[in-house]
């Protein structure tokens, strides 16, 4: 798939990055994988595209980490490795969802040729 450019506001400041959709369709739970590169960091992030309001994971304790690894369907977004913090993953997921919403065609914009 084609990578697209995004900008994230992390603790260290404004970070430009790219995201590339890895799956054509969501899985059975509603997650889609994206390869995200921001600065020197690169990770595969899974985002629940069917969930409207993402619930960020705020705590980084052992129980939350265990649940994120073993029950990812309970999260709205998570990273397959620990390159980005859970808060950064939530910000990245929100930016990707906004990008996808702006790119979705509206019915009145489509030209149908019968």
VOVO-541170 format. One line per field, with one value per residue (C-alpha): x, y, z; residue in one letter; residue number from 1. Coordinates in steps of 0.5 Angstrom, whole numbers, always signed. Layout:
! residues N
east = c(X/...)
north = c(Y/...)
up = c(Z/...)
r = c(a/...)
k = c(NUM/...)
! end
This chain:
! residues 114
east = c(+0/+2/+5/+2/+5/+3/+5/+5/+5/+10/+13/+19/+15/+13/+15/+13/+12/+9/+4/+3/-3/-1/-8/-13/-19/-20/-19/-25/-25/-24/-16/-12/-4/+0/+7/+9/+16/+17/+24/+28/+23/+19/+13/+7/+1/-6/-12/-19/-22/-29/-29/-31/-28/-21/-20/-12/-8/-6/-2/+4/+4/+5/-2/-4/+2/+0/-7/-5/-1/-5/-12/-11/-18/-20/-16/-17/-10/-3/+4/+6/+13/+15/+18/+12/+9/+2/+0/+4/+0/-6/-4/-2/-8/-12/-8/-9/-17/-17/-13/-18/-24/-22/-20/-27/-31/-38/-43/-44/-37/-37/-39/-42/-42/-48)
north = c(+0/+7/+11/+17/+23/+25/+30/+28/+32/+28/+30/+32/+36/+36/+30/+28/+21/+16/+11/+5/+1/-6/-10/-9/-10/-11/-17/-20/-16/-10/-8/-6/-6/+0/+1/+7/+11/+17/+20/+14/+10/+5/+0/-4/-1/-4/+0/-2/+2/+0/+3/+10/+13/+10/+9/+10/+6/+11/+6/+2/-3/-10/-12/-7/-10/-17/-15/-11/-17/-23/-19/-14/-14/-10/-4/+1/+1/-2/-3/-10/-8/-3/+3/+8/+9/+7/+15/+16/+10/+13/+20/+16/+12/+18/+22/+16/+15/+23/+22/+16/+20/+26/+21/+17/+19/+22/+19/+26/+26/+20/+19/+13/+11/+6)
up = c(+0/-1/+5/+7/+12/+18/+24/+31/+38/+42/+49/+45/+41/+34/+30/+22/+21/+16/+16/+11/+11/+12/+11/+6/+11/+18/+22/+25/+31/+27/+28/+22/+22/+20/+19/+23/+22/+27/+27/+28/+31/+27/+29/+27/+30/+30/+31/+32/+26/+28/+35/+34/+41/+42/+50/+51/+56/+61/+66/+64/+70/+69/+69/+63/+59/+60/+58/+52/+50/+51/+50/+45/+42/+49/+47/+41/+39/+41/+38/+37/+40/+45/+41/+42/+49/+50/+50/+43/+40/+42/+39/+32/+32/+33/+27/+22/+24/+22/+16/+14/+15/+11/+5/+5/-1/+0/-4/-8/-10/-13/-21/-23/-30/-32)
r = c(x/x/x/x/x/x/x/x/x/x/x/x/x/x/x/x/x/x/x/x/x/x/x/x/x/x/x/x/x/x/x/x/x/x/x/x/x/x/x/x/x/x/x/x/x/x/x/x/x/x/x/x/x/x/x/x/x/x/x/x/x/x/x/x/x/x/x/x/x/x/x/x/x/x/x/x/x/x/x/x/x/x/x/x/x/x/x/x/x/x/x/x/x/x/x/x/x/x/x/x/x/x/x/x/x/x/x/x/x/x/x/x/x/x)
k = c(1/2/3/4/5/6/7/8/9/10/11/12/13/14/15/16/17/18/19/20/21/22/23/24/25/26/27/28/29/30/31/32/33/34/35/36/37/38/39/40/41/42/43/44/45/46/47/48/49/50/51/52/53/54/55/56/57/58/59/60/61/62/63/64/65/66/67/68/69/70/71/72/73/74/75/76/77/78/79/80/81/82/83/84/85/86/87/88/89/90/91/92/93/94/95/96/97/98/99/100/101/102/103/104/105/106/107/108/109/110/111/112/113/114)
! end
